[in-house]
Amino acid sequence: MFDQIHCALAILAITLLIGPASAQPARIIYVSKSANGRNDGMSWLDAYVDLQDALDNVALNGSCPCDIWIAEGTYKPDRGTGDVRLAFEPAGDVSLYGGFGGFEECPDQRGPQAHLVVLSGDLAGDDFPDPDALVTSNCCTNRGPGHLGCDNPTCAAAVVADIPDYARCVSNPRGGWLQYCSVAAAGICCDICRPTRCDNSGNVVRVTQAGSNVLFDGLTFTGGEATQRDGNTNFPYGGAVSVTASSVIFRDCVFYQNAFSAVEAPPPVRYIHSKFVANGSQIQPWAAASCADSESYSQECTIYQCTFADNKGSAANLGGGTVTNSTFVRNAIGGITTYNAFNGVFHFSNCQFLNNGTPGQNSFAAISANETSIDHCQFVGNFGAGGGAVTAKNVAVTNSLFNGNLGLSVGAIDAQSDFRAYNSTFLNNSVRAAFGPCVQSDSMEICNSIFRDGGYELGGHCMIVEYSNIQGLPDPQPCFYSFFNIDVDPDFVDPLGADGIAGTNDDDLRLSVGSPCINAGDPKFTPTFGETDLDGHPRILCGRTDIGAYEFGIGDFDCNQSVNIADFANWATCASGPLPDGRISEMPNCAAFDFDVDGDVDLKDFSGLQQVFVAP
C-alpha cells in the first residue's frame, strides 16, 4: 500500500509541474522498443514499439494530460521509411519521459543516464565523427574577401543556375565565397557539404498544434538537420525540436549535433538542467537554443542549471528572460544573443561564460542583449565584435568578475546607454583596436569595484566613481565625479594562476592578506538580505565591505587577517544550530563562520572553518 501511495504522489507531483491544466493525474502510455505484447501502450508488456503511435494515441483519444513513459533505446521519426520530412509530433497536454528500463512502476524509479532514450534524426546511422570534420570543399564555408570562389566547379554552376541572384558568388569583385553562397551550396550540393547528413530528418520533433503544453524530460536529441536539401526541401528551424504556438519545457535533456539550431521555439520556453553540445554547423552557425519570435519581447524565457558547450553558433537566442546557474563554454559565435537588439529585459545570476566567441568571426560576445542585470557571474576569455564580454543597451553588474575578455573596440562591456557596477572585479580586459576602454557607456555609476590592467578603463560622458580601485583614473572634470578612489596594486592571491598566463580561468583574484582593498569599500554600503560575494560568503565581514568581487575574511572572526586558534575559540559562541528564520547570531562578526551561507552557524559550517585554519 505504501508503494502505491508513494507512486501516486510522485506522479501527481510531476504532472503539476506542467501547468494548471495538468492538475489532475495523467494518463500513462508506455513505449518500449523491446515490447512484444499487444502494442496498445497500456503496460510495459503491451507497450507501443513506435513513439509516434503513442503520440497518435494522445491526439486521437484525448483524456489528457498524458504521460508517455519511454524505455531505453533509439527512436527515429521516419517509421522505417527513410523519409526526412517526417518528425515526431506531440500535441495537447503531454509529457514525454525518458530514462525507463521497461519495468518501473513510479517515475522516480527511472534513470535517464542508466537507461538512455535517444530521439535521433540520423536515419542511416552514419553521423560520426563531427559532420564539419568531413567538409573539404570551400564551397561549404564562408571564405570571405581575398579568397577564391567555390573550388568545385560543378557545385558553383549548380548554385548559380538554381538561384540566379547568387551569380555574384562567383563574380564578387572582392573575390570571396560569402556566407549566403555557402548556405546555398549546403542545400544544393549536400553531398560535398554535409555528406553524412543529407539523409537525416529535417526535424526530429515538431510541435505545431496551437495551445499544446509539452514537457520533454530525460531525453537525448541528436541528428536533426533543418537545412535545405536538393534546392527544394525547406524545414522549419530547429533540427532537434521545432515549436510553433505552444508552451514547452525541456528538463534533463541533452542536445547533440543538431543543425542548424537544436531548438527553435517562441515563448514561453523553459530549459532546465539540460545540455547543448556541438549543435549548429560552420555553414549555418545559428543559436543552439531559442526562445524568441519576431513580435514578442517576452520575459517567459528561462534557462536554469544548463550547460552550453562547443556549439558552432551562439548558445541561445532569447527575447528576454532569466538565466540562472548555467555555464557557457567555447560557443563559437557567442553566449546569449537577442532576437531584437533593443527590446526585452534579461537577468543573469550565478553563471559562467568562458571562452565564448571567436576572433576573426562576427562574434556576439558572452551576452548581446538589451536591458541586462548581471549578478554573481564570471566572464573569462570571451571575444565580441563590440564589447568583449557584454554588448547591451543598459547594464547593471553586481558581485561579478570580468577577466581576460577581448573586444574589437571595448574590452569588457559596451553598455551603449547606462552602466552600473557594484562590488565587482575587472582585470586584463583589452581591445584589438589601437585604443579603447574596458567599459564604454554614456553614463556610469561605479562603487566598490576594481578596474585594472586593461589599457584605459572607463569611457563615457557622465560618471560617478567612488570607493573603487581604478587604474589610471583621470582627474575629475565636468560630469565626472570621483570620491575616495585608489590606484594601487590590489594584491590578488594569484593573478596568473597555475598556467602562468593572465586572463584565464585558473587565475585566483581573491584578495591576499594585507590587500589595500580589504575593508576599503563604501562604509555606508548595506547589502541586501542574504547578499554574498562571488564565492557565496557574506558580503560584509569585519564591519565593512571590501573592494572587488570577493570578500576577504571568511573564518576570520577577530579580523586580524588570519584564521587561527583564536577564531576557533569563538566558533562555539556563534554556533546557534539551525535557525528557522535563517538569522545569524547577533554577536558581531559571527557572519564570518557562515560558510554555507544559510543564515546561521552550525555543524555544517565547522568543516569549512577547518579548511581555512592556519596552524601556528
N, C-alpha and C positions, 0 to 999 in steps of 0.2 A: 504493500500500500504506500509506504514512504517513497519508493522509487517512482510510482505512478504520479504522486503529488508533486515530487521534485521535477519530473519531466514536464508536467502540465504548467508549472510555474515558469520553467525555463523557456518553454515555447511561447507563453504569453509575454514574457519579458522581451523576447527578441522581436515579436510582431509589433509590440508597442513602439519600437524604435523607428518604424517606418513612417508613422504619422497617425493623426486622429482617425483616418479611415480604417486603420488596422487595429482598432481597439478590441475586436473580437478575435478569438483564437483562429489561427489559419488552418485551412485545409491542406494536408500534406500530400504531395505527389512524389513518387520515388523514381529515380533514374539510375540505371546501372548497366554498363556495357556487358557485364558478365551474367546478367539475369537470363533465365531460360523458362520463365513461367508464362503467365497469360498476357504479358506485355500490356497491362492496363494501368500501371502506376499505383496500384493500391497497396503494395507492400514491397519490401526488398526482393522477395521471391518473385513477385509478379511485376517488377519494375519495368518501366519503359527502357528500351535499349537506346533509343534515339532521343536526345534532349528536345528536339523540335516537337516530338509527339507530346511531351509534357506541356510545352508552351501552347500547342494547339488545344490541349485539354482545358487550359485556363481560358483561352479566348472563346471556345465554343460552349463550355459548360457553366462558366461563371462561378457563383458560390464562392467568391473570394472576399477577403485576401487569401492567397495561396502561397504555400512554401514548397519549393521544389528542392528536394534533397538529392544531391548528385554524388554518386560513388566515384572513387578514383578511376582515372583513365583519361584519354584524349578524345575529345568530341569535335567533329568537324561539321560545318553547316551545310555542306553540299549534298548530304544524304547519299553519298556514293556516286554522284553523277559527274563530278568534276566541274560543275557549273560555278564559275567565280562570282556570279551575280547573286547567289543565294546567301542568306545570313540567318542566324538565329533571331527570332523576332518576338521578344516578350511584349505583352500588352496587359493593361489592367493593373490591379494591385497585386504584385507578385514579387517574391523574394527567391533568389537563386543562391543556394548554399552549397559550397564545395567542401571537401575535406572528410567525406564519409568513407568508411571501409566497406559499407554494404551490410552492416549488422546492427547499427546503433538504434537505440530507442529514444534518445534525447539529443538535442542539438549540441549540448555542451560535452558530449562524448566524442565529438569529431576532432580531427587533427589535420588542418589544411596542409601542413608540411609533411606529415607522415603519409597522407593519402592525397596526392596531388591530383587536382582536377584541372585539365588544360582545355581551353576553348581555342582551337587552332584554325587559322586560315591557310596553313601550309599543306595544301591538299595533296601534294606529291611527296611531302616529307623530305625535301632536299634543301632546306634553307640555310643550313650551317656550312661554313662559318658565316661571319658578318657579311651580308649581301654587298655592302660597299667595298669589301675587300676584293670582290670579283669584277669590279668596274675597271676596265682597262682602256676604254676609249675616252678621249677628251670631249667627245660629243655629249657625254653624260655629266660633265662637271662644268661649273662656272669658271671659265679660264680668265676672263677679264681682259682689259685693254693690254695691248702689246703682245698677245699670243696669237698663234694661227687659229683659224676656224676649226670646224669639225675635221678630225683626222680620218673619218670613214666616209668616203665619197657617196656610198650607197645611202647611208643614213642622212647625210646632208641633203642629198637630192630629194629624199622622201619627205624631209621636214619642209623644204621649200615648196615642193609640189603640193603637199597636203594643205599647207596653211600659207597662202601667198604673202601675207604680211611678214612672215618670218624670212623672207628673202634677204633681209638685212643681216641675218645670221651669218651669211657668207659674203656679204658685201659691206659689212660695217667698216667705216673708214678708220676706226680705231683698231681694227684687226682682232677684236675679241669675240669669242663664242660666249655670249652673255647668258644670264640666268634664264630668261624666257626661252632661249634656244635649247638649253639643256633640258628644261621641263618638257618642251615639245618632243625632243629626242627620246625622253624616257617613255612617252606614250606611244610613239611611232616605231621606235627601234628598241623595244623592250629586251630583245634577245642579246644586245650588247650592253645595255644599261643596267638591267636588273634581271640577269638570266635565270636565277632560281626563283624569281618572284612573279614571273609572267602568268603562272597558273595558280596564284594564290587568290583567296577570297578578297573581294574588294572591301567588304566589311564583315568582320566575324559576327558582330551583333548589330542589329538596327532596331531602335525603339522609335516607332513612328506614330503610334496611336496617341492622340491628344488626351491629356488628363491622366496618363498612366503614372503609377508610382512604383518604381522598380528599385530593388536592393540587390546588389551583387556582392557576395560575401565569400571570401576564401577561394577565389578563382584565379587562374593564370590565363592571360590573354596573349597570344602570340601569332605572328604570321599574317596579320591583316595588311593589305596593300591597297590603300584607297587612292590609287593613281590611275590616270587614263592609260588605256592599252589599245593597241591596234588603231589608234586615231579616232575611235568611236565609242569607247566604253567609259562612261563617267560615273564615278561613285561619290557619294557624299563624304566629306571629310570625316576622319575617324576610322583608321584601319581596324582597330580593335572594337570600338563601340561608337556608333553614330546615333545621336539622340535629337529628336525634334519634338518640341512642345510637351515635354514630360519632366517629371521630377525624378532624379536618380541619386543613389548613394552607392559609393564604392568603398567597401571595408575589407581590410586584409586581402587585398588583391595585388597581383603582380602583372605588369605590362612590359613585355619584352619584344623587341624587334617588330614593332608595328609602324607602318608608314602611311601617309607621310606625317600624320599625327596618330596618337594612340586613341584618344577620346576627344570627340567634338560634341559639345552639349551646351544648350542655353541654360541659364539659371532657372531654378535653384539646383546646385550640384554640391555634394559633399564627398570629398576624398579623405578617407580616414585610414590611417595605419596601412598605407599601400606603397608600392614601389613602382617607379617608372625607370626602366633601364634600357639604353640603346635603342630608343624609338626614333623615328624620323629617318631621313636619308640625306646624303650630301647633295642630292639633286633637288629635293624639296625639304629644306630644313625648317619645318614648321614646329609650333609648340607641341610638346608631348601630350599635354592635357589642356582642356579648356573649360571655361565657364563664362561664356560671353556670347552676345549676339549684337547685331548692328544697331539695335534700337535701345537696348537696356543697359543701364549702368548699375545693375542690381548689386546689392551687398550680400545676396544669398549665395555666395561662393565661399566654401570652406575647405581649407587644407589643414589637416591635423595629423601629426605624427607620421608624416610621409617622407620618402626618400626619392629624389630625382637625381639620377647619375648617368653621365655619359650619353645623354640624348643629343642627337645631331643638330637639333634646333634649340629653341629655348625650352625651359622646363614646363612652364604653364602660362596660359594666356587667360587673364581674368578681366571681368568688367568691374570688379571691386570685390571687397570681402575681407576675410580673416585668414591669416596663415600663421599657424602655431606649431611649435615643437617639431619643426621639419628641417631637412637637410638637402641642400642643393650643391652638387659637386660635378665639376667638369662638363657642364652643359654647354655645347659649342657656341650657341648664339646668345646665351644669357640665362638668367633665372626666371623671374616673373616679369611678363610683359602685359600690357593692357591693350584691349581692342580699340579703345577710344582714348587718345593720349591725355586729354584734359577733362575727363569725366570719371566718376567713381571715386570711392574712398577706400583706402587699404589700411589694414592693421597687421603688423608683423610682430611676433613675440617669440622669444626663445628659439630662434632659427639660426642656422649656419649656412653661409654662402661662400663656397670655397672654389676658386679657380674656374669660375664661370666666364664665358666669353672667350673669343679667340682673336688676338691681334692679327690684323690683316683682313678680318672679316667685318661686316657691318653688325657688330655685336651690340646687344642692348643692356649690357652690364648685369649685375645681380638683380636689380629691380629697375624697371622702367614703367612708371605709373603716374598717377595724378597726386591727389592729396594723400599723404603717406605718414603713418606713425610707426616708429621702429623702437622696440624695447627689448633689451636683453638678447641682442643678436650679434653675430660675428660675421664680418666681411673680410676675407683674406684672399689676396691674389686674383681678384676679379678684373676683367677688362671691359670697358664700354666705349662706344663711339662718342658719348657725351661725358657724363661722369663715370669714373672707373667702377664705382660700386652702385650708385643710385643716380638716376635721372628722373626728376619729377617736378611738379609744379610747386607744391608745398611739402616740406619735410620736417618732422619732429623726431628727434633721436634722444633716447634715454638709456643709460646703463649699457652701452653697446661699444663694440670695438671695430675699428676700420684699420686694417694693416696691410700694406703692400699692394694696394689696388692701383690700377693704371688706366687713365683715361686719355682720349685724344687731346682734350683741352682742359679738363678738370679732373684732378686726381681721384677724389673720393665721391663728392656729392655735388651734382649740378641741380640746385633746387629751383632755379628759374624765377621764383617769386619770394617765398618766405622760408627761412631755415631757423630751427631752434635745436640746440644741443645742450643736454644736461648730463653731468656725471658720465662722460664718455671719453674714449681714447682714440686719437687719430695719429697713426705713425707710418712713415715710409710710403705715403700715397703720392704718386707722381704723374706727370703728363708726358705724352710723346711729343707734343709741340715744344717749341723752343721755350715757351714761357706760359705758365698757367698756375692757378691756385689749387689748393687742396679742396676747398669748398667755394662755390660760387652761388650768390643769391642776391636779390635786390635788397632784402633786409635780413638781419641776423640778430639772434639773441643767444649768447653762449655763456654758460656758467659751469663751474666745477669740472672743466674738461681740459684735455691735453691735446695739443696740436704740435707735432714735431717732425723734423727730418723729411720734408716733402716739398722742398722749394719754398715759395711764399705760400702762406697757409690760408689766408682769408681774402676773398674777392667779392666786393659788394658795395652798395651805396651807403646804407644806414646800418650801423652796428652798435650793439651793446654787448660788451665782453667784460666779464668780471670773475674774479676768483679762479682764474684758469692759468695754465702753463702754456704759453703761446710762443713758438719760436719766431723771432723777427717781427713781433707785433709793432706796427707803425705807431707813430705819435698820434695822440688824439687830434681830431680835426672836426669840422662841421659835420654833424650827423654821425659821428663816431665817438662813442663813449667807452672809456676803458677805466676799470676800477679794480684795484687790488690784484693785479695780474703779475705773474713772474715769467722769466725767460731763462730757465736753468735746466740742466740735465735731470730728468725725472728719476733717474737711478732705478731702472727696471731690473727685475731679478735676472733675466737672461734674454736681452733683446735680439740675439742672433739665433738662439735655440741650438739644438743638437747638431743641425746641419751647417751651422756657421753662416747662414745666409739670412739677412734681414728681410722681413716681409713675407715669411712663410708660416705655416700653421703650427710649427713647433716652438715659435717664439713665446717666451714667458714674460708677459707685460704686466705682471703684478708688481707692486711696489716693494723695494728692498728696505731693510732696516735703515733708518736714517734718511729716507727719501724726503725731499723738500715738499712733496705733495701730500704727505701724511698730515691729517688734521689741518689742512690749509684751505679747505673749501669754505663756502659761504657759511658764516656762523649762524645765520638766521635760517638756513635751509632746514626744512622739516619734511621728511619723506612721507609719502602716503602710507596708510596702514599696510604692513606686510611688505613694503618695498625692500628689495635686496639689490646687491651688486651683481656683476655678471657671473660670479661663482654661486650665487644664491645665498650669500651670507648677509646678515643685517646691514642695511645701507649706512647707518651711523654706528661706529664703535668708538669708545673713548671720548664721547661727548661732542664730536664734530665730524662732519663728513670729510672724506679725502677728495683730492682732485683725481679724476680719471674713472675708468670703468670698474676698477677693483678696489674694495675697501680693505685696508691693512688692519690686522689685529685680531683675527678670529682666534679665540682661545686665550687672548692676552687680557685677562681680567684687570690687572693692575696697570695696564697701559704703559709698560716700560719697554715695549717692543721686543719682548722675549717671552715665550711660553715655558714657564719653569715650575718648580715645586711650589712656589708661592701661589701661582694660579690654581694648581691642583687643590691647594688647601681651601680655596674659596668655592670650588665646584659644588660641594655638598650644601653650602649655604644657599646657592641659587637653585639647586635641584628641587623642583616642586612636584615632580611626577606629571603625567599628562593632565593638562587643564582643558576642560571642555570649551572654554571660550578662547583658547589659543593665546593666553595672556602671559607674557614674560613677567617674572618676578619684578616687583617694583624696586628691588635693590639695584643701585647704579651699577652699570657695566655687566649685568647678567646676560645681556644680549650677546656678549662675546662667546657664550657657551651654547648658543642655539645653532648647532652645526647643521641640523636637518631642516632648519627654517620652518618649524611648525608652530612657533609662538610660545613654546615652553622649553624647559631644561629638564631632561630626564635621562634614563639609562641609554636611550638610543644616541644621545649626544656624547656619551662618555668615550666611545671608540674614536670619534673624531678628535677629541681632546688628546687622546693618546698618540694619534698620528702626527700632531704638530708639536708635541712636547720635545723640548730640547734639554737633554740630560746635562747636569752640571759637570 
